[in-house]
Amino acid sequence: MKIGYVCTNYNNSGYTAKAVRTLKAGAGHEYAIAVVDNNSNPESVQQLKELAAEFPDIQLILNGDNVGYFRGLNIGIRYVREHHPAVEWMVVGNNDLEFPVDFAEKLSEHAPSLREHAVVSPDVVTVEGEHQNPHVISGISPLRELTYDLYYANYYLGLVILKLAKLMPSLSERSDEEEWQTPRPIYQGHGSCYLLGPRFFEQFDELWAPTFMMSEEYFLSKQLSDVGQRVYYEPAIQVVHHWHGSLENLPSKKRWNMARDAHREYRKHVGIFR
């Protein structure tokens, strides 16, 4: 089985190296890998060049500008589809992932039953052992939607809401992830990793990317729903996620601004009371 992997990189090439090495440790399969660098610093770019020298079959794409997450993935997706048409399943997402040694075997084993789904969301587990999927099973409540609006109304108000959420986790946390053992169609899968299958590319050339970064989970779900599809969660396929590793070099205010802009785009399509 030939598997594609596309990730973005920004000033944290150590994560990318670990993702590539753990994926390629799965013997018996071919891999088409494209690493899209979003204008990292010279030290990080040099690390990527050393990785590409270690694995000559990796395609390193060096962007002159930071184009963002899904837009960066789309550059890699286009490359893999053009140069490796035999790829049936494409793993796309963060670079701060580790792949179990049986990742490719599990994907190959379940591929026949998963082909009816355009996008599969795997069991994403943090290094601390927390399951991050299913991210959203059926929908988001009006109260939580209102909280999002307040959070993105003002940065300092957002800090207060974030602090309150940490003090009262029972009120702020969703319980969807507690059902991580159940495979099913879901509303949103965690944005760190998706598996794009043949049915996705029968209907789309790339991911819908209306924003620079953030809210990708919703934008993908809407892209699918427009053609009568939903993300499918499959816990038998697992990845390890270094939580916040891909964003660790972004200042918090800058991160909030990006999320606010994405939330404004999200509000164009989703009202609080639908």
DOLO-324792 format. One record per residue: x, y, z of N, C-alpha, C, O in turn. Coordinates in steps of 0.02 Angstrom, whole numbers, padded with zeros to 5 digits, always signed. Layout:
N
XYZXYZXYZXYZ ...
END
This chain:
274
+00043-00060+00000+00000+00000+00000+00045+00062+00000+00093+00065+00037 +00028+00111-00042+00066+00173-00044+00026+00228-00009-00030+00243-00027 +00058+00257+00042+00024+00305+00085+00058+00373+00078+00119+00378+00079 +00018+00425+00071+00045+00493+00068+00043+00525+00137-00002+00511+00177 +00091+00568+00150+00091+00608+00212+00112+00679+00195+00166+00690+00167 +00069+00726+00212+00084+00796+00200+00077+00833+00267+00026+00826+00301 +00128+00871+00284+00125+00912+00346+00155+00980+00332+00192+00990+00284 +00137+01028+00375+00169+01093+00373+00220+01098+00429+00216+01062+00479 +00269+01142+00419+00323+01151+00468+00334+01226+00478+00335+01264+00430 +00343+01246+00541+00359+01316+00554+00403+01320+00617+00378+01317+00673 +00467+01326+00606+00516+01336+00660+00516+01280+00713+00533+01293+00770 +00497+01220+00694+00498+01164+00742+00512+01099+00705+00474+01051+00710 +00568+01097+00670+00583+01041+00625+00598+00977+00663+00594+00923+00633 +00614+00981+00727+00624+00920+00766+00562+00877+00768+00567+00815+00765 +00504+00908+00772+00441+00871+00770+00432+00837+00702+00412+00779+00698 +00448+00873+00649+00440+00846+00582+00484+00784+00573+00462+00734+00545 +00545+00788+00597+00591+00731+00591+00563+00670+00627+00567+00614+00601 +00535+00680+00686+00508+00623+00723+00447+00595+00687+00439+00534+00684 +00405+00638+00660+00345+00614+00623+00366+00571+00564+00340+00517+00553 +00414+00596+00525+00436+00559+00465+00468+00493+00484+00453+00441+00454 +00512+00494+00534+00547+00432+00553+00499+00380+00580+00506+00321+00564 +00451+00400+00620+00405+00351+00648+00358+00324+00594+00339+00265+00596 +00338+00366+00547+00295+00342+00493+00332+00291+00450+00306+00238+00434 +00394+00308+00431+00432+00264+00386+00457+00201+00421+00483+00156+00389 +00451+00199+00488+00470+00138+00524+00422+00081+00511+00439+00023+00524 +00363+00097+00485+00314+00045+00467+00336+00009+00403+00327+00036+00349 +00363-00050+00410+00390-00086+00352+00335-00116+00309+00278-00125+00332 +00353-00131+00247+00306-00164+00202+00261-00119+00162+00217-00142+00127 +00271-00053+00168+00229-00005+00131+00273+00049+00101+00329+00061+00124 +00247+00082+00049+00281+00138+00019+00251+00203+00045+00192+00206+00064 +00292+00255+00047+00269+00319+00073+00289+00376+00025+00345+00378+00000 +00242+00421+00014+00255+00482-00024+00245+00539+00025+00189+00553+00046 +00300+00573+00042+00298+00623+00096+00317+00691+00068+00368+00699+00034 +00275+00741+00083+00289+00810+00065+00287+00852+00128+00237+00855+00163 +00343+00886+00143+00347+00931+00201+00345+01002+00174+00388+01022+00135 +00295+01040+00195+00286+01108+00171+00308+01156+00226+00275+01163+00277 +00364+01190+00214+00389+01237+00265+00362+01306+00252+00366+01333+00197 +00334+01336+00305+00303+01402+00300+00350+01458+00319+00337+01497+00365 +00407+01461+00283+00455+01516+00292+00486+01516+00362+00484+01567+00396 +00512+01459+00382+00545+01452+00447+00612+01489+00448+00637+01512+00397 +00641+01493+00508+00707+01524+00515+00760+01478+00485+00748+01419+00474 +00819+01506+00470+00871+01466+00436+00890+01402+00473+00903+01351+00441 +00893+01404+00539+00912+01344+00577+00861+01288+00566+00880+01230+00558 +00797+01305+00567+00745+01255+00557+00746+01228+00486+00736+01168+00475 +00758+01271+00438+00762+01250+00368+00821+01202+00359+00816+01153+00323 +00878+01218+00391+00936+01174+00385+00921+01105+00413+00943+01054+00385 +00883+01102+00468+00863+01037+00496+00822+00997+00446+00829+00937+00440 +00778+01032+00410+00737+00999+00360+00780+00973+00302+00768+00918+00276 +00829+01012+00282+00873+00990+00228+00913+00928+00249+00925+00884+00208 +00932+00925+00312+00968+00866+00337+00921+00805+00338+00942+00749+00323 +00857+00817+00354+00808+00763+00353+00798+00738+00282+00794+00678+00270 +00794+00784+00234+00785+00765+00164+00846+00728+00138+00840+00685+00094 +00906+00744+00164+00966+00708+00145+00964+00637+00173+00989+00590+00142 +00935+00630+00233+00929+00564+00264+00878+00521+00228+00887+00460+00221 +00824+00553+00204+00771+00517+00167+00762+00552+00100+00720+00597+00094 +00800+00533+00049+00798+00568-00016+00730+00567-00050+00718+00608-00095 +00685+00521-00029+00620+00518-00062+00571+00569-00033+00514+00574-00057 +00591+00608+00017+00548+00660+00044+00552+00722+00000+00606+00743-00020 +00494+00752-00015+00493+00814-00051+00488+00872-00002+00439+00877+00035 +00538+00914-00002+00539+00973+00042+00517+01034+00001+00550+01051-00049 +00463+01067+00022+00437+01125-00013+00447+01186+00032+00417+01190+00085 +00489+01232+00010+00507+01291+00051+00468+01351+00026+00484+01380-00026 +00417+01371+00063+00378+01430+00045+00415+01494+00063+00449+01497+00114 +00408+01544+00021+00438+01609+00035+00399+01648+00086+00424+01696+00115 +00336+01629+00097+00293+01661+00146+00258+01608+00186+00252+01550+00166 +00234+01628+00245+00193+01584+00286+00122+01587+00260+00087+01638+00270 +00099+01535+00227+00033+01536+00196-00022+01508+00242-00081+01509+00224 -00002+01481+00301-00052+01454+00347-00056+01378+00344-00017+01346+00309 -00104+01351+00381-00108+01279+00391-00138+01241+00332-00102+01207+00296 -00204+01248+00321-00236+01210+00267-00209+01232+00199-00202+01191+00153 -00193+01296+00191-00167+01319+00127-00098+01288+00114-00080+01271+00058 -00059+01281+00168+00005+01247+00161-00003+01174+00144+00032+01147+00102 -00051+01141+00178-00064+01071+00163-00085+01062+00090-00065+01014+00057 -00124+01109+00064-00146+01103-00005-00088+01104-00054-00091+01071-00106 -00036+01141-00039+00024+01141-00082+00054+01072-00085+00072+01047-00138 +00060+01040-00026+00087+00973-00023+00041+00921-00055+00064+00875-00088 -00024+00929-00044-00073+00883-00074-00068+00885-00151-00068+00832-00183 -00063+00944-00178-00057+00950-00251+00006+00916-00276+00005+00882-00328 +00061+00924-00239+00124+00892-00260+00117+00816-00260+00135+00782-00308 +00092+00788-00204+00086+00715-00199+00040+00688-00252+00055+00636-00282 -00016+00720-00264-00063+00695-00314-00033+00696-00384-00047+00652-00425 +00007+00747-00399+00037+00753-00465+00093+00703-00475+00099+00673-00529 +00134+00693-00424+00194+00652-00432+00187+00580-00407+00228+00537-00423 +00135+00567-00369+00124+00499-00342+00051+00480-00350+00016+00473-00300 +00027+00471-00411-00044+00456-00422-00066+00389-00392-00126+00377-00385 -00018+00345-00374-00037+00280-00346-00057+00286-00272-00082+00237-00244 -00046+00344-00241-00066+00353-00171-00142+00350-00166-00177+00388-00199 -00167+00305-00124-00239+00298-00115-00263+00337-00054-00315+00371-00057 -00226+00332+00000-00243+00368+00062-00189+00418+00078-00129+00402+00076 -00210+00480+00093-00162+00532+00109-00174+00556+00180-00228+00579+00198 -00122+00550+00221-00124+00575+00290-00102+00648+00288-00047+00663+00265 -00145+00693+00312-00128+00764+00311-00137+00792+00381-00182+00772+00419 -00094+00840+00399-00102+00870+00465-00039+00901+00492+00005+00923+00455 -00036+00902+00559+00020+00932+00594+00084+00893+00583+00084+00835+00561 +00139+00927+00598+00203+00892+00599+00220+00865+00668+00268+00827+00676 +00181+00884+00720+00197+00862+00788+00160+00797+00805+00128+00790+00857 +00167+00748+00760+00135+00683+00769+00188+00629+00772+00244+00636+00746 +00171+00575+00805+00210+00513+00802+00163+00458+00780+00105+00454+00801 +00189+00414+00737+00148+00360+00710+00169+00294+00742+00228+00276+00741 +00122+00257+00770+00138+00190+00795+00166+00146+00739+00151+00157+00680 +00207+00098+00757+00240+00057+00706+00189+00019+00664+00205+00000+00607 +00129+00007+00690+00078-00029+00651+00028+00017+00618-00025-00005+00596 +00044+00082+00613-00003+00130+00584-00024+00110+00513-00083+00106+00498 +00026+00097+00471+00011+00080+00401-00028+00014+00397-00072+00007+00355 -00011-00034+00440-00046-00098+00440-00119-00089+00458-00163-00118+00427 -00132-00048+00509-00201-00035+00530-00240+00000+00475-00298-00017+00462 -00209+00048+00442-00242+00082+00387-00257+00034+00330-00311+00035+00302 -00208-00008+00313-00218-00056+00259-00273-00106+00277-00314-00124+00234 -00274-00127+00339-00325-00176+00362-00395-00148+00358-00441-00184+00339 -00404-00084+00375-00471-00054+00378-00490-00016+00314-00547+00006+00307 -00443-00008+00268-00456+00031+00208-00517+00008+00169-00556+00051+00147 -00528-00057+00158-00587-00077+00119-00653-00053+00148-00697-00031+00111 -00659-00055+00214-00722-00034+00245-00727+00042+00251-00781+00069+00262 -00670+00077+00245-00670+00150+00253-00676+00187+00187-00682+00248+00187 -00675+00151+00131-00674+00185+00066-00739+00223+00052-00739+00267+00010 -00793+00206+00087-00855+00243+00075-00854+00312+00107-00897+00354+00093 -00804+00325+00149-00798+00389+00184-00744+00432+00151-00689+00408+00137 -00760+00495+00139-00711+00540+00108-00653+00556+00154-00596+00561+00132 -00669+00566+00218-00618+00586+00267-00626+00544+00329-00681+00535+00356 -00570+00517+00352-00569+00478+00414-00527+00514+00466-00472+00539+00452 -00554+00518+00526-00519+00550+00582-00496+00495+00629-00537+00457+00655 -00430+00490+00642-00405+00435+00684-00411+00451+00758-00431+00506+00778 -00394+00403+00799-00389+00412+00871-00326+00453+00885-00270+00427+00879 -00334+00516+00903-00278+00560+00917-00266+00561+00992-00310+00581+01031 -00208+00538+01013-00193+00531+01084-00132+00574+01101-00081+00570+01068 -00138+00616+01153-00082+00658+01172-00028+00615+01205-00040+00558+01223 +00031+00643+01213+00086+00606+01246+00069+00591+01319+00098+00547+01349 +00020+00629+01347-00002+00615+01415-00057+00562+01417-00079+00543+01471 -00078+00538+01359-00128+00485+01356-00199+00508+01350-00245+00468+01358 -00211+00573+01338-00279+00599+01330-00303+00589+01258-00266+00603+01211 -00364+00566+01250-00393+00557+01183-00425+00622+01161-00465+00651+01198 -00408+00646+01102-00434+00710+01076-00489+00701+01024-00516+00750+00998 -00505+00639+01009-00560+00624+00964-00608+00576+00997-00588+00539+01042 -00672+00575+00977-00703+00620+00928-00708+00691+00954-00732+00703+01009 -00685+00739+00914-00681+00809+00935-00751+00837+00951-00763+00863+01005 -00796+00832+00902-00866+00852+00912-00909+00798+00879-00904+00788+00818 -00950+00764+00918-00989+00709+00890-01049+00733+00849-01057+00712+00792 -01089+00776+00878-01151+00794+00843-01162+00869+00835-01198+00888+00788 -01135+00911+00876-01146+00982+00870-01122+01020+00931-01100+00990+00980 -01126+01086+00927-01104+01130+00982-01164+01166+01010-01204+01193+00972 -01171+01168+01075-01230+01197+01107-01231+01273+01099-01179+01304+01091 -01292+01303+01100-01297+01377+01096-01258+01412+01151-01230+01465+01139 -01257+01384+01211-01221+01416+01266-01146+01418+01252-01113+01469+01264 -01119+01364+01226-01048+01363+01209-01034+01410+01150-00982+01443+01150 -01079+01413+01102-01071+01459+01046-01069+01532+01071-01028+01572+01048 -01113+01548+01119-01114+01615+01148-01048+01629+01184-01022+01685+01181 -01022+01579+01219-00959+01587+01254-00903+01601+01204-00859+01642+01218 -00904+01567+01147-00853+01580+01096-00857+01653+01072-00805+01685+01063 -00917+01678+01062-00925+01747+01041-00895+01796+01092-00862+01844+01073 -00908+01783+01155-00880+01825+01208-00804+01820+01210-00769+01870+01219 -00779+01759+01203-00707+01747+01206-00671+01787+01150-00617+01814+01162 -00701+01789+01091-00669+01822+01035-00690+01896+01028-00670+01929+00980 -00729+01921+01074-00749+01991+01071-00691+02037+01092-00685+02093+01066 -00649+02014+01139-00595+02055+01164-00541+02010+01193-00556+01961+01227 -00479+02026+01179-00424+01982+01200-00422+01974+01276-00413+01918+01301 -00430+02029+01312-00424+02025+01385-00485+01991+01416-00479+01956+01467 -00543+02002+01386-00601+01964+01408-00590+01889+01394-00610+01846+01434 -00558+01875+01339-00543+01806+01322-00497+01773+01374-00505+01715+01390 -00449+01811+01400-00404+01786+01452-00443+01769+01515-00430+01718+01548 -00491+01812+01532-00532+01800+01592-00574+01736+01583-00577+01694+01628 -00605+01729+01524-00646+01669+01511-00602+01607+01512-00623+01555+01538 -00542+01612+01484-00496+01554+01484-00477+01535+01555-00472+01475+01571 -00465+01585+01597-00447+01570+01667-00505+01538+01704-00495+01490+01742 -00566+01562+01692-00625+01533+01724-00635+01461+01700-00654+01417+01739 -00622+01449+01637-00630+01381+01610-00581+01333+01643-00599+01275+01656 -00520+01356+01657-00471+01313+01690-00490+01301+01763-00476+01247+01790 -00521+01351+01794-00542+01343+01864-00602+01297+01871-00611+01264+01922 -00644+01295+01819-00705+01255+01821-00709+01208+01760-00753+01215+01718 -00662+01161+01755-00659+01118+01696-00722+01077+01685-00738+01059+01628 -00758+01061+01739-00819+01021+01731-00873+01058+01692-00916+01028+01661 -00870+01125+01693-00919+01165+01657-00896+01182+01586-00937+01193+01542 -00830+01183+01575-00805+01206+01511-00786+01150+01463-00786+01160+01402 -00771+01091+01488-00748+01037+01445-00806+00996+01417-00856+00984+01452 -00799+00975+01354-00848+00930+01325-00831+00859+01343-00774+00843+01360 -00880+00816+01338-00870+00746+01356-00866+00701+01294-00864+00639+01301 -00864+00730+01235-00864+00690+01174-00807+00640+01172-00815+00583+01151 -00747+00663+01194-00688+00620+01189-00693+00557+01232-00658+00509+01221 -00738+00559+01282-00747+00499+01324-00775+00440+01285-00772+00383+01307 -00802+00454+01225-00829+00401+01183-00780+00381+01127-00800+00363+01072 -00716+00386+01144-00664+00375+01094-00661+00304+01068-00631+00292+01015 -00690+00257+01102-00687+00187+01080-00738+00169+01027-00737+00114+00999 -00784+00215+01012-00840+00200+00966-00829+00230+00897-00828+00291+00891 -00821+00189+00845-00816+00216+00777-00884+00240+00754-00935+00209+00768 -00885+00297+00718-00949+00326+00697-00937+00388+00653-00882+00416+00653 -00988+00409+00616-00985+00475+00584-00989+00528+00639-01027+00521+00687 -00950+00582+00631-00950+00636+00681-00955+00703+00646-00947+00709+00586 -00969+00753+00687-00976+00821+00660-00908+00851+00644-00898+00880+00590 -00860+00844+00690-00793+00871+00679-00741+00824+00708-00748+00798+00763 -00687+00813+00669-00630+00776+00694-00574+00823+00714-00571+00879+00688 -00532+00803+00759-00478+00846+00782-00433+00867+00724-00414+00825+00682 -00417+00931+00721-00383+00958+00662-00311+00940+00653-00280+00958+00603 -00282+00903+00700-00211+00887+00695-00196+00833+00644-00139+00828+00619 -00246+00792+00626-00233+00737+00579-00298+00713+00547-00348+00701+00581 -00296+00706+00481-00351+00676+00443-00323+00628+00391-00265+00635+00370 -00364+00580+00373-00347+00534+00319-00395+00549+00261-00456+00539+00267 -00368+00572+00206-00409+00587+00147-00407+00525+00101-00354+00503+00080 -00467+00499+00088-00471+00438+00048-00491+00451-00025-00499+00508-00045 -00498+00397-00064-00515+00404-00135-00579+00444-00146-00584+00482-00195 -00628+00435-00102-00691+00470-00112-00684+00546-00104-00720+00584-00135 -00637+00567-00062-00624+00639-00055-00601+00667-00122-00625+00719-00145 -00553+00633-00153-00525+00660-00215-00569+00648-00276-00556+00676-00329 -00621+00609-00268-00672+00604-00321-00713+00668-00324-00741+00685-00376 -00716+00705-00267-00759+00764-00263-00722+00830-00253-00748+00883-00268 -00660+00825-00228-00622+00886-00214-00551+00879-00239-00524+00824-00244 -00520+00937-00254-00449+00938-00270-00407+00953-00209-00349+00934-00206 -00437+00988-00160-00398+01009-00102-00446+01026-00044-00507+01021-00051 -00416+01044+00012-00454+01064+00071-00480+01135+00063-00446+01178+00036 -00541+01148+00088-00567+01216+00089-00529+01255+00142-00527+01235+00200 -00498+01310+00122-00455+01348+00168-00471+01422+00165-00433+01461+00136 -00528+01444+00195-00547+01514+00192-00508+01559+00239-00512+01621+00234 -00469+01531+00286-00432+01571+00335-00359+01549+00338-00341+01497+00310 -00319+01590+00371-00248+01575+00378-00238+01513+00423-00199+01469+00406 -00273+01512+00479-00266+01458+00527-00323+01460+00576-00356+01511+00585 -00337+01403+00608-00388+01393+00659-00457+01377+00627-00470+01397+00571 -00498+01343+00665-00567+01322+00646-00567+01275+00586-00619+01268+00554 -00510+01244+00572-00508+01198+00514-00556+01140+00522-00583+01115+00473 -00569+01119+00585-00615+01064+00596-00684+01079+00567-00715+01037+00534 -00707+01141+00579-00773+01160+00552-00771+01165+00476-00816+01140+00442 -00720+01198+00449-00718+01210+00377-00716+01145+00338-00747+01140+00285 -00681+01095+00364-00681+01030+00330-00750+00997+00335-00774+00968+00287 -00780+01001+00394-00846+00971+00402-00897+01003+00356-00940+00968+00328 -00893+01069+00348-00940+01102+00302-00926+01083+00230-00973+01072+00191 -00863+01078+00212-00845+01057+00144-00876+00989+00129-00901+00978+00074 -00874+00944+00177-00902+00877+00167-00979+00879+00167-01011+00847+00125 -01007+00917+00214-01081+00918+00219-01113+00946+00156-01169+00928+00140 -01078+00990+00122-01105+01019+00060-01115+00966+00005-01152+00978-00043 -01081+00909+00012-01090+00855-00036-01120+00793-00003-01115+00737-00029 -01151+00804+00056-01186+00749+00090-01141+00701+00126-01161+00643+00138 -01081+00722+00144-01033+00679+00179-01020+00703+00250-01033+00761+00267 -00994+00659+00292-00973+00677+00359-00904+00645+00373-00885+00596+00342 -00868+00675+00419-00805+00645+00442-00822+00579+00477-00872+00575+00513 -00780+00528+00467-00791+00465+00501-00734+00453+00550-00676+00457+00532 -00752+00439+00612-00702+00427+00664-00688+00352+00670-00734+00312+00678 -00624+00334+00666-00604+00264+00670-00550+00256+00724-00491+00272+00711 -00567+00231+00783-00519+00225+00837-00466+00171+00827-00416+00170+00863 -00477+00125+00780-00427+00072+00768-00363+00100+00739-00310+00068+00743 -00367+00160+00709-00308+00193+00681-00289+00249+00728-00330+00292+00743 -00228+00248+00752-00208+00294+00806-00144+00332+00788-00100+00306+00754 -00141+00395+00811-00079+00434+00807-00068+00466+00875-00115+00477+00914 -00005+00482+00890+00013+00518+00951+00025+00591+00934+00058+00607+00885 -00002+00635+00975+00000+00706+00961+00038+00743+01017+00019+00739+01076 +00090+00779+00997+00125+00823+01045+00085+00888+01049+00098+00936+01013 +00037+00888+01094-00012+00942+01101+00021+01010+01103+00064+01022+01145 +00001+01055+01059+00025+01124+01052+00096+01128+01024+00125+01182+01019 +00125+01071+01006+00192+01073+00978+00196+01115+00915+00246+01150+00905 +00145+01111+00872+00148+01147+00809+00136+01222+00817+00147+01261+00771 +00113+01243+00876+00099+01314+00888+00144+01344+00942+00133+01402+00963 +00193+01306+00966+00230+01329+01025+00270+01392+01012+00289+01426+01060 +00285+01408+00949+00325+01467+00934+00283+01528+00916+00310+01579+00895 +00217+01523+00923+00173+01580+00909+00156+01617+00973+00134+01586+01022 +00166+01683+00975+00146+01721+01035+00071+01714+01048+00032+01708+01001 +00051+01716+01111-00019+01703+01129-00067+01754+01098-00120+01735+01075 -00049+01818+01097-00093+01869+01068-00101+01858+00993-00156+01865+00966 -00047+01840+00961-00051+01825+00889-00095+01765+00877-00134+01764+00829 -00089+01714+00919-00130+01654+00912-00204+01671+00921-00246+01647+00884 -00218+01714+00970-00288+01734+00983-00315+01773+00923-00372+01762+00902 -00275+01817+00894-00298+01856+00836-00315+01811+00777-00365+01822+00743 -00273+01760+00766-00288+01713+00711-00352+01675+00724-00393+01666+00679 -00361+01654+00786-00422+01617+00804-00483+01661+00798-00536+01639+00776 -00477+01725+00818-00533+01772+00812-00553+01781+00739-00612+01781+00723 -00504+01789+00695-00519+01798+00624-00554+01736+00596-00600+01742+00556 -00531+01677+00617-00562+01616+00594-00633+01610+00621-00678+01585+00587 -00644+01633+00684-00710+01630+00713-00759+01676+00676-00817+01659+00667 -00735+01733+00654-00777+01778+00615-00799+01746+00549-00856+01754+00528 -00754+01709+00518-00772+01673+00457-00822+01619+00473-00870+01608+00435 -00811+01584+00528-00857+01531+00550-00926+01559+00561-00976+01526+00543 -00931+01618+00591-00997+01649+00605-01035+01666+00541-01096+01675+00543 -01001+01672+00485-01036+01685+00423-01079+01626+00402-01126+01633+00363 -01063+01568+00429-01097+01506+00409-01138+01475+00465-01185+01437+00451 -01122+01490+00527-01157+01459+00584-01181+01513+00632-01141+01552+00658 -01247+01515+00644-01275+01561+00693-01279+01526+00761-01279+01465+00765 -01284+01566+00814-01286+01537+00881-01347+01492+00890-01343+01438+00919 -01402+01515+00863-01464+01475+00870-01484+01444+00803-01542+01429+00791 -01433+01435+00760-01442+01404+00695-01496+01440+00653-01510+01420+00597 
END
